[in-house]
Amino acid sequence: MDQPGLDHGQHHTALNAIARVNWISGSGRILWPAIRTLCEEWRRAGDVRPVRLLDVATGGGDVPIALWRRAKRKGILLEVAGCDVSLTAVEHARKYAAARGAEATFFPCDVLAEPLPDGYDVITCSLFLHHLNEEQALVLLRKMREAAGRLALVNDLARGRLGWLAAYLGSRIITRSPVVHVDAPLSVEGAFTPYESLELARRAGWEGAQVRRKFPFRYLLSWRRL
């Protein structure tokens, strides 16, 4: 997935496979409680504008769209957007949203080289941190803290033997994509542990950050602006 010369067809197939992984593993479910809490606080305070959410390194856009659909079912005002360095991914996400009637905006952005845009209350990131080395992870986390008006959330893989085995076997069960077959176990090998991610967040200025293990073999790193 990180290879710049990846064939467009293989890339789209891999993005569809990752969407299935996110659905099965409940990426939206992992992120939703913290977002719902913020939205409910917003409503109780009498703020009538929607909470604005940006999903960085969004890939195929399935996670922010899943969050938008959850909010819509609950009658909660949530405006979602996603950005990705890959133009193929941005195109895929736009088509994915259109096919589902989702109100979502997607645009290109290299989160490691460019500043994140202002005006978002929530910044989320799913299954991207494990692609980064320590220095890059610090850059991303600092930018998320700077851009997040109220809340920053990272949903990612937790490194471990059982997680590696689940990724290896699971990727072969749910998809025929050779890209995902290779990427899934490598992603677990390159992932941070929950404790390591928390230490990185603290170094990036996420004062009061929290981390919680999530099923299956995931963790949620969260920070709220006081």
TORKOLRO-500871 format. One record per residue: residue number from 1; residue in one letter; x, y, z of N, C-alpha, C in turn. Coordinates in Angstrom, 1 decimal. Example, Ala and Ser with C-alpha at 12.3 -4.5 7.8 and 13.67 -1.06 7.14 Angstrom:
<sites>
1	A	13.2	-5.7	7.8	12.3	-4.5	7.8	13.2	-3.3	7.8
2	S	12.8	-2.2	7.1	13.7	-1.1	7.1	12.9	0.0	7.9
</sites>
This chain:
<sites>
1	M	0.8	-1.2	0.0	0.0	0.0	0.0	0.9	1.3	0.0
2	D	2.1	1.2	0.5	2.9	2.4	0.6	3.8	2.6	-0.7
3	Q	3.7	1.6	-1.7	4.5	1.7	-2.8	3.9	2.7	-3.8
4	P	4.7	3.8	-4.2	4.2	4.8	-5.1	3.8	4.3	-6.5
5	G	4.4	3.2	-6.9	4.2	2.7	-8.3	3.1	1.6	-8.3
6	L	2.3	1.4	-7.2	1.3	0.4	-7.2	0.3	0.6	-8.2
7	D	0.0	-0.5	-9.0	-1.0	-0.5	-10.0	-2.4	0.0	-9.5
8	H	-3.1	0.9	-10.2	-4.3	1.5	-9.8	-5.4	0.4	-9.5
9	G	-5.4	-0.6	-10.3	-6.4	-1.7	-10.1	-6.2	-2.4	-8.8
10	Q	-4.9	-2.7	-8.5	-4.5	-3.4	-7.3	-4.8	-2.5	-6.1
11	H	-4.5	-1.2	-6.3	-4.8	-0.2	-5.2	-6.2	-0.2	-4.8
12	H	-7.1	-0.1	-5.8	-8.6	0.0	-5.5	-9.0	-1.3	-4.9
13	T	-8.5	-2.5	-5.3	-8.8	-3.8	-4.7	-8.4	-3.8	-3.3
14	A	-7.2	-3.3	-3.0	-6.7	-3.2	-1.6	-7.5	-2.3	-0.7
15	L	-8.0	-1.2	-1.3	-8.8	-0.3	-0.5	-10.1	-0.9	-0.1
16	N	-10.7	-1.7	-1.1	-12.0	-2.4	-0.8	-11.7	-3.4	0.3
17	A	-10.6	-4.1	0.2	-10.3	-5.1	1.2	-10.1	-4.5	2.6
18	I	-9.4	-3.3	2.7	-9.2	-2.7	3.9	-10.6	-2.2	4.5
19	A	-11.5	-1.8	3.6	-12.8	-1.4	4.1	-13.5	-2.6	4.8
20	R	-13.3	-3.8	4.2	-13.9	-5.0	4.9	-13.2	-5.3	6.2
21	V	-11.9	-5.1	6.2	-11.2	-5.2	7.5	-11.7	-4.3	8.6
22	N	-11.9	-3.0	8.2	-12.4	-2.0	9.1	-13.9	-2.3	9.6
23	W	-14.7	-2.9	8.6	-16.0	-3.3	9.0	-16.0	-4.4	10.0
24	I	-15.2	-5.4	9.7	-15.2	-6.6	10.5	-14.6	-6.3	11.9
25	S	-13.5	-5.5	11.9	-12.9	-5.2	13.2	-13.5	-4.0	13.9
26	G	-14.5	-3.3	13.3	-15.2	-2.3	14.0	-14.5	-1.0	14.2
27	S	-13.7	-0.5	13.2	-13.0	0.7	13.4	-13.9	1.9	13.7
28	G	-15.1	2.0	13.0	-16.0	3.0	13.4	-16.6	2.9	14.8
29	R	-16.8	1.6	15.2	-17.3	1.4	16.6	-16.3	1.8	17.6
30	I	-15.0	1.6	17.3	-13.9	2.0	18.3	-13.9	3.5	18.5
31	L	-14.0	4.2	17.4	-13.9	5.7	17.4	-15.2	6.4	17.9
32	W	-16.4	5.7	17.7	-17.6	6.4	17.9	-17.9	6.9	19.3
33	P	-17.7	6.1	20.3	-18.1	6.6	21.7	-17.6	8.0	22.1
34	A	-16.3	8.2	21.8	-15.7	9.5	22.1	-16.3	10.6	21.3
35	I	-16.6	10.3	20.0	-17.2	11.3	19.1	-18.6	11.6	19.5
36	R	-19.4	10.5	19.9	-20.8	10.7	20.3	-20.8	11.6	21.6
37	T	-19.9	11.3	22.5	-19.9	12.1	23.8	-19.7	13.6	23.5
38	L	-18.8	13.9	22.6	-18.5	15.3	22.2	-19.7	15.9	21.6
39	C	-20.4	15.2	20.7	-21.6	15.7	20.0	-22.7	15.9	21.0
40	E	-22.9	15.0	21.9	-23.9	15.2	22.9	-23.6	16.4	23.8
41	E	-22.4	16.6	24.2	-22.0	17.8	25.0	-22.3	19.1	24.2
42	W	-22.0	19.0	22.9	-22.3	20.1	22.0	-23.8	20.5	22.0
43	R	-24.6	19.4	21.9	-26.0	19.7	21.8	-26.6	20.2	23.2
44	R	-26.1	19.7	24.3	-26.5	20.1	25.6	-26.1	21.6	25.8
45	A	-25.0	22.0	25.2	-24.5	23.4	25.4	-25.3	24.3	24.5
46	G	-26.2	23.8	23.6	-27.0	24.6	22.8	-26.3	25.0	21.5
47	D	-25.2	24.4	21.1	-24.5	24.7	19.9	-25.2	24.0	18.8
48	V	-25.7	24.8	17.8	-26.5	24.2	16.7	-25.7	23.8	15.5
49	R	-24.5	24.1	15.4	-23.7	23.8	14.3	-23.2	22.3	14.4
50	P	-22.9	21.6	13.3	-22.4	20.3	13.4	-21.0	20.2	13.9
51	V	-20.7	19.1	14.6	-19.3	18.8	14.9	-18.6	18.5	13.6
52	R	-17.4	19.1	13.4	-16.7	18.8	12.1	-15.5	17.9	12.4
53	L	-15.4	16.8	11.6	-14.4	15.7	11.8	-13.6	15.6	10.5
54	L	-12.3	15.5	10.7	-11.4	15.2	9.6	-10.6	13.9	9.9
55	D	-10.7	12.9	9.0	-10.0	11.7	9.1	-8.7	11.7	8.2
56	V	-7.5	11.7	8.8	-6.3	11.8	8.1	-5.8	10.5	7.6
57	A	-5.1	10.4	6.5	-4.7	9.2	5.8	-5.9	8.3	5.7
58	T	-7.0	8.8	5.1	-8.3	8.1	5.2	-8.4	6.9	4.3
59	G	-7.5	6.7	3.4	-7.6	5.6	2.5	-8.8	5.7	1.6
60	G	-9.7	4.6	1.7	-10.9	4.6	0.9	-12.0	5.3	1.5
61	G	-11.8	6.0	2.6	-12.9	6.8	3.2	-14.0	6.1	3.9
62	D	-13.9	4.8	4.1	-15.0	4.0	4.7	-15.2	4.4	6.2
63	V	-14.1	4.7	6.9	-14.3	5.0	8.3	-15.0	6.3	8.6
64	P	-14.7	7.4	8.0	-15.5	8.6	8.3	-16.9	8.5	7.8
65	I	-17.1	7.7	6.7	-18.5	7.5	6.2	-19.3	6.7	7.2
66	A	-18.6	5.6	7.7	-19.3	4.8	8.8	-19.7	5.7	10.0
67	L	-18.8	6.6	10.4	-19.1	7.5	11.5	-20.3	8.5	11.1
68	W	-20.3	9.0	9.9	-21.4	9.8	9.4	-22.7	9.1	9.5
69	R	-22.7	7.8	9.0	-23.9	7.1	9.0	-24.4	6.8	10.4
70	R	-23.5	6.5	11.3	-23.9	6.3	12.7	-24.6	7.5	13.3
71	A	-23.9	8.7	13.0	-24.5	10.0	13.5	-25.8	10.3	12.9
72	K	-26.0	10.0	11.7	-27.3	10.3	11.0	-28.4	9.4	11.6
73	R	-28.1	8.1	11.9	-29.1	7.3	12.5	-29.5	7.8	13.9
74	K	-28.6	8.4	14.6	-28.8	8.9	15.9	-29.4	10.3	16.0
75	G	-29.5	10.9	14.8	-30.0	12.3	14.7	-28.9	13.3	15.2
76	I	-27.7	12.9	15.1	-26.6	13.7	15.6	-25.9	14.5	14.4
77	L	-25.7	15.8	14.6	-25.1	16.5	13.5	-23.6	16.3	13.5
78	L	-23.1	15.6	12.5	-21.7	15.4	12.3	-21.3	15.6	10.8
79	E	-20.3	16.5	10.6	-19.9	16.7	9.3	-18.5	16.1	9.1
80	V	-18.3	15.2	8.1	-17.1	14.5	8.0	-16.3	14.8	6.7
81	A	-15.0	14.7	6.8	-14.1	14.9	5.7	-12.9	13.9	5.8
82	G	-12.2	13.7	4.8	-11.0	12.8	4.8	-10.0	13.3	3.9
83	C	-8.7	13.1	4.2	-7.6	13.4	3.4	-6.6	12.3	3.2
84	D	-5.9	12.3	2.1	-4.9	11.2	1.9	-3.9	11.7	0.9
85	V	-2.7	11.2	1.0	-1.6	11.6	0.1	-1.9	11.0	-1.3
86	S	-2.6	9.9	-1.4	-2.8	9.2	-2.6	-4.0	9.8	-3.4
87	L	-3.8	10.2	-4.6	-4.9	10.7	-5.4	-5.9	9.5	-5.8
88	T	-5.3	8.4	-5.9	-6.1	7.2	-6.2	-7.1	6.9	-5.0
89	A	-6.6	7.0	-3.8	-7.4	6.9	-2.6	-8.5	7.9	-2.5
90	V	-8.1	9.2	-2.8	-9.1	10.3	-2.7	-10.2	10.0	-3.8
91	E	-9.9	9.6	-5.0	-10.9	9.3	-6.0	-11.8	8.2	-5.5
92	H	-11.1	7.1	-5.0	-11.9	6.0	-4.5	-12.9	6.4	-3.4
93	A	-12.4	7.2	-2.5	-13.2	7.6	-1.4	-14.4	8.4	-1.8
94	R	-14.2	9.3	-2.8	-15.3	10.1	-3.3	-16.4	9.2	-4.0
95	K	-16.0	8.2	-4.8	-16.9	7.3	-5.4	-17.6	6.5	-4.4
96	Y	-16.9	6.1	-3.3	-17.5	5.3	-2.3	-18.6	6.0	-1.5
97	A	-18.3	7.3	-1.3	-19.3	8.2	-0.6	-20.5	8.4	-1.5
98	A	-20.3	8.7	-2.8	-21.4	8.9	-3.7	-22.3	7.7	-3.8
99	A	-21.7	6.5	-3.9	-22.4	5.3	-4.0	-23.3	5.0	-2.8
100	R	-23.0	5.6	-1.7	-23.7	5.4	-0.5	-24.6	6.6	0.0
101	G	-24.5	7.6	-0.9	-25.3	8.8	-0.6	-24.8	9.5	0.7
102	A	-23.5	9.4	1.0	-23.0	10.0	2.2	-22.5	11.4	1.9
103	E	-22.8	12.3	2.8	-22.3	13.7	2.7	-20.9	13.7	3.4
104	A	-19.9	13.6	2.5	-18.5	13.6	3.0	-17.6	14.3	1.9
105	T	-16.6	14.9	2.4	-15.7	15.6	1.5	-14.3	14.9	1.6
106	F	-13.6	14.7	0.5	-12.3	14.1	0.5	-11.3	15.0	-0.4
107	F	-10.1	15.1	0.1	-9.2	16.0	-0.6	-7.8	15.5	-0.4
108	P	-6.8	15.7	-1.3	-5.4	15.3	-1.1	-4.7	16.1	-0.1
109	C	-3.9	15.4	0.7	-3.0	16.1	1.6	-1.9	15.1	2.1
110	D	-0.7	15.6	2.1	0.4	14.8	2.6	0.6	15.2	4.1
111	V	0.1	14.4	5.0	0.0	14.9	6.4	1.4	15.0	7.0
112	L	2.4	14.4	6.5	3.7	14.5	7.0	4.5	15.7	6.5
113	A	4.1	16.2	5.4	4.8	17.3	4.7	4.0	18.6	4.7
114	E	2.7	18.5	4.9	1.8	19.7	4.8	1.1	19.9	6.1
115	P	0.7	21.2	6.5	-0.1	21.4	7.7	-1.5	20.9	7.5
116	L	-2.1	20.4	8.5	-3.5	20.1	8.5	-4.4	21.3	8.5
117	P	-5.5	21.3	7.7	-6.3	22.5	7.7	-7.0	22.8	9.0
118	D	-7.3	24.1	9.3	-7.9	24.5	10.5	-9.4	24.2	10.4
119	G	-10.1	24.4	11.5	-11.6	24.4	11.5	-12.3	23.1	11.8
120	Y	-11.5	22.1	12.2	-12.1	20.8	12.5	-12.1	20.6	14.0
121	D	-13.2	20.1	14.5	-13.3	19.8	16.0	-12.6	18.5	16.4
122	V	-12.7	17.5	15.5	-12.2	16.2	15.8	-11.2	15.8	14.6
123	I	-10.1	15.3	15.0	-9.1	14.7	14.0	-9.0	13.3	14.4
124	T	-9.2	12.4	13.4	-9.1	11.0	13.6	-8.1	10.4	12.7
125	C	-7.6	9.2	13.0	-6.6	8.5	12.2	-6.7	7.0	12.5
126	S	-7.0	6.2	11.4	-7.1	4.8	11.6	-6.2	4.0	10.8
127	L	-5.5	3.1	11.4	-4.6	2.1	10.7	-3.5	2.8	9.8
128	F	-3.0	3.9	10.4	-1.9	4.6	9.6	-0.6	4.7	10.5
129	L	-0.8	4.9	11.8	0.4	5.1	12.6	1.4	4.0	12.5
130	H	1.0	2.8	12.3	1.9	1.6	12.2	2.8	1.7	10.9
131	H	2.4	2.5	10.0	3.2	2.7	8.7	4.4	3.6	9.0
132	L	4.4	4.3	10.1	5.4	5.3	10.4	6.5	4.9	11.3
133	N	7.7	5.5	11.2	8.7	5.3	12.2	8.5	6.3	13.3
134	E	9.3	6.2	14.3	9.0	7.1	15.5	9.0	8.5	15.2
135	E	10.0	9.0	14.4	10.1	10.4	14.1	8.8	10.9	13.3
136	Q	8.4	10.1	12.3	7.2	10.4	11.5	6.0	10.4	12.4
137	A	5.9	9.4	13.3	4.7	9.4	14.2	4.6	10.6	15.0
138	L	5.7	11.1	15.5	5.7	12.4	16.3	5.2	13.5	15.5
139	V	5.7	13.6	14.2	5.2	14.7	13.3	3.7	14.6	13.2
140	L	3.2	13.4	12.9	1.7	13.3	12.7	1.0	13.6	14.0
141	L	1.4	13.1	15.1	0.7	13.4	16.4	0.7	14.9	16.8
142	R	1.8	15.5	16.5	1.9	17.0	16.8	0.9	17.7	15.9
143	K	0.9	17.4	14.6	0.0	18.1	13.7	-1.5	17.8	14.1
144	M	-1.8	16.6	14.5	-3.2	16.3	15.0	-3.5	17.1	16.2
145	R	-2.6	17.3	17.1	-2.9	18.1	18.3	-3.1	19.6	17.9
146	E	-2.3	20.1	17.0	-2.4	21.5	16.6	-3.7	21.7	15.9
147	A	-4.2	20.8	15.1	-5.3	21.0	14.2	-6.6	20.7	14.9
148	A	-6.6	19.8	15.9	-7.9	19.4	16.6	-8.4	20.5	17.5
149	G	-9.6	20.9	17.2	-10.2	21.9	18.0	-10.6	21.4	19.4
150	R	-11.0	20.1	19.5	-11.5	19.6	20.7	-10.9	18.2	21.0
151	L	-10.8	17.3	20.0	-10.5	15.9	20.2	-9.7	15.3	19.1
152	A	-8.7	14.5	19.5	-7.9	13.7	18.6	-7.9	12.3	19.0
153	L	-8.1	11.4	17.9	-8.2	10.0	18.2	-7.4	9.2	17.2
154	V	-6.7	8.2	17.7	-5.9	7.3	16.8	-6.3	5.9	17.1
155	N	-6.8	5.2	16.1	-7.2	3.8	16.2	-6.2	3.0	15.4
156	D	-5.5	2.1	16.1	-4.4	1.4	15.4	-4.2	0.0	15.9
157	L	-3.4	-0.8	15.2	-3.0	-2.1	15.5	-2.1	-2.1	16.7
158	A	-2.2	-3.1	17.6	-1.3	-3.3	18.7	-0.3	-4.5	18.3
159	R	1.0	-4.2	18.4	2.0	-5.2	18.1	1.9	-6.4	19.0
160	G	2.0	-7.6	18.5	1.9	-8.8	19.3	1.8	-10.0	18.5
161	R	2.2	-11.2	19.0	2.2	-12.4	18.2	0.8	-12.9	17.8
162	L	-0.2	-12.8	18.7	-1.6	-13.2	18.4	-2.1	-12.2	17.3
163	G	-1.8	-11.0	17.4	-2.3	-10.0	16.4	-1.7	-10.3	15.1
164	W	-0.4	-10.7	15.0	0.2	-11.0	13.8	-0.4	-12.2	13.1
165	L	-0.7	-13.2	13.9	-1.3	-14.4	13.4	-2.7	-14.1	12.9
166	A	-3.5	-13.3	13.6	-4.8	-13.0	13.2	-4.8	-12.2	11.9
167	A	-3.8	-11.3	11.7	-3.6	-10.5	10.5	-3.3	-11.4	9.3
168	Y	-2.4	-12.4	9.6	-1.9	-13.3	8.5	-3.1	-14.1	8.0
169	L	-3.8	-14.8	9.0	-4.9	-15.7	8.6	-6.1	-14.9	8.1
170	G	-6.4	-13.8	8.8	-7.6	-13.1	8.5	-7.6	-12.4	7.1
171	S	-6.4	-11.9	6.7	-6.3	-11.2	5.5	-6.5	-12.2	4.3
172	R	-6.2	-13.5	4.5	-6.3	-14.5	3.5	-7.7	-15.0	3.4
173	I	-8.5	-14.9	4.5	-9.9	-15.3	4.5	-10.8	-14.3	3.9
174	I	-10.5	-13.0	4.1	-11.5	-12.0	3.7	-11.2	-11.4	2.4
175	T	-10.0	-11.6	1.8	-9.7	-10.9	0.5	-8.7	-11.8	-0.3
176	R	-8.8	-11.6	-1.6	-7.8	-12.2	-2.5	-6.7	-11.2	-2.8
177	S	-6.7	-10.0	-2.3	-5.7	-9.0	-2.6	-4.3	-9.4	-2.2
178	P	-3.4	-9.6	-3.1	-2.0	-10.0	-2.7	-1.3	-8.8	-1.9
179	V	-1.8	-7.6	-2.2	-1.2	-6.4	-1.5	-1.6	-6.5	0.0
180	V	-2.8	-6.8	0.3	-3.2	-6.9	1.7	-2.6	-8.1	2.4
181	H	-2.5	-9.2	1.6	-1.8	-10.4	2.2	-0.4	-10.1	2.7
182	V	0.3	-9.3	2.0	1.6	-8.9	2.4	1.6	-7.8	3.4
183	D	0.7	-6.8	3.2	0.7	-5.6	4.1	0.2	-6.0	5.5
184	A	-0.8	-6.9	5.6	-1.4	-7.1	7.0	-0.4	-7.6	8.0
185	P	0.3	-8.7	7.8	1.3	-9.1	8.8	2.4	-8.1	9.0
186	L	2.9	-7.5	7.9	3.9	-6.5	8.0	3.5	-5.3	8.9
187	S	2.2	-4.9	8.8	1.6	-3.8	9.5	1.7	-4.1	11.0
188	V	1.4	-5.3	11.4	1.4	-5.7	12.8	2.9	-5.7	13.3
189	E	3.8	-6.2	12.5	5.2	-6.2	12.9	5.7	-4.7	13.1
190	G	5.2	-3.8	12.3	5.7	-2.4	12.4	4.9	-1.6	13.4
191	A	3.9	-2.1	14.0	3.0	-1.3	14.9	3.7	-1.0	16.2
192	F	3.2	0.0	16.9	3.6	0.3	18.2	2.7	-0.4	19.2
193	T	3.2	-0.7	20.4	2.4	-1.2	21.4	1.6	-0.1	22.0
194	P	0.5	-0.3	22.7	-0.3	0.7	23.3	0.5	1.7	24.2
195	Y	1.4	1.1	25.0	2.3	1.9	25.9	3.2	2.8	25.0
196	E	3.8	2.2	24.0	4.7	3.0	23.1	4.0	4.2	22.5
197	S	2.7	3.9	22.0	1.9	5.0	21.4	1.6	6.1	22.4
198	L	1.3	5.7	23.6	1.0	6.7	24.7	2.3	7.6	25.0
199	E	3.4	6.9	25.0	4.7	7.7	25.2	4.9	8.7	24.1
200	L	4.7	8.2	22.9	4.8	9.1	21.7	3.9	10.3	21.8
201	A	2.6	10.0	22.2	1.6	11.1	22.3	2.0	12.1	23.3
202	R	2.6	11.7	24.4	3.0	12.6	25.5	4.1	13.5	25.0
203	R	5.1	12.8	24.2	6.2	13.6	23.7	5.7	14.6	22.6
204	A	4.6	14.3	22.0	4.0	15.2	20.9	3.1	16.2	21.5
205	G	3.0	16.3	22.9	2.2	17.3	23.5	0.8	17.0	23.8
206	W	0.5	15.7	23.7	-0.9	15.3	24.1	-1.0	15.2	25.6
207	E	-1.1	16.3	26.3	-1.1	16.2	27.7	-2.5	15.6	28.2
208	G	-2.4	14.7	29.1	-3.6	14.0	29.5	-4.1	12.9	28.6
209	A	-3.3	12.5	27.6	-3.7	11.5	26.7	-4.0	10.2	27.4
210	Q	-4.9	9.4	26.8	-5.2	8.1	27.3	-5.1	7.0	26.2
211	V	-4.8	5.8	26.6	-4.8	4.7	25.6	-5.6	3.5	26.2
212	R	-6.4	2.9	25.4	-7.2	1.7	25.8	-7.1	0.6	24.8
213	R	-6.9	-0.6	25.2	-6.9	-1.7	24.3	-8.3	-2.0	23.8
214	K	-8.4	-2.3	22.5	-9.7	-2.6	21.9	-9.7	-3.9	21.2
215	F	-10.8	-4.6	21.1	-10.9	-5.8	20.4	-11.1	-5.4	18.9
216	P	-10.5	-6.2	18.0	-9.5	-7.3	18.2	-8.1	-6.8	17.9
217	F	-7.2	-6.9	18.9	-5.8	-6.5	18.8	-5.6	-5.1	18.4
218	R	-6.4	-4.2	18.9	-6.3	-2.8	18.6	-6.1	-2.0	19.9
219	Y	-5.8	-0.7	19.7	-5.9	0.2	20.8	-6.5	1.6	20.3
220	L	-7.0	2.4	21.2	-7.5	3.7	20.9	-6.7	4.7	21.7
221	L	-6.0	5.6	21.1	-5.3	6.7	21.7	-6.1	7.9	21.6
222	S	-6.4	8.6	22.7	-7.3	9.7	22.7	-6.7	10.9	23.5
223	W	-7.1	12.1	23.0	-6.7	13.3	23.7	-7.8	14.4	23.5
224	R	-8.1	15.1	24.6	-9.1	16.2	24.5	-8.5	17.5	24.9
225	R	-8.8	18.5	24.2	-8.3	19.9	24.5	-9.1	20.4	25.7
226	L	-8.4	20.9	26.7	-9.1	21.4	27.9	-9.5	22.9	27.6
</sites>
